[in-house]
Amino acid sequence: MSLEATGERVLTARQAQLLDQLEELFLAEGFAGFTLDELADRLHCSKSTLYALAGSKEQLAARVVRHFFRRAAAAVEASAVDEDDPALRVTAYLAAVARELAPAGPAFHRDLDRFEPARAVYERHTALAAERVRELVDEGVAAGRFRRAHPALVADTVTTLMFRIGRGETGRATGLSDAAAYRELAALLLHGISR
């Protein structure tokens, strides 16, 4: 069993498995077009099982989005922990962001953008990720690895581009995949601040 970080009740193994399955389904196909009946059918469970996770389809979508971003954030943070070199830490962090977001297809991003509670979760996690990049840059400056850069400008630039990547705007403007865009962001950032 696992305890949700937001103070939500303890999940059974089956409920945790359903959240993972819903996450995979929503990332691939989006969530707005599904009814609870369709979700129950796809997951081979009852609607009451889904209602045990959330009281409505909208609450279920929001919960699955929180589940995805919470899990992704933990994986991203873990990816940079073992790197001692500040440049490698920033690169590892942004590469992990790209890796975690890679399964999120266009339908997921479209639904995320149109559903305010889910969009708010995405925006909060993107802002936290951008703040973490700023902290990593500050650590590199303190270690003498990066030149001193204006931290608010770095954070704002990273945040803006991360939001554009997530909304598909960067892909439409450049033809880059999200993963490629994050690799380019890492390279641009590192070349701009490296000594």
Buried (B, 14 or more C-beta within 10 A) or exposed (E): EEEBEEEEEEBEEEBBEBBBBBBEBBBEBBBBEBEBEEBBEEBEBEEEBBBBBBEEBBEBBBBBBBBBBBBBBEEBBEBBEEBEEBBBBBBBBBBBBBBBBEBBBEBBBBBBBEBEEBBEBBBEBBBBBBBBBBEBBBBBBEEEBBEEBEBEEBBEBBBEBBBBBBBBEBBEEEEBBBBBBBBBBBEEBBEEBEE
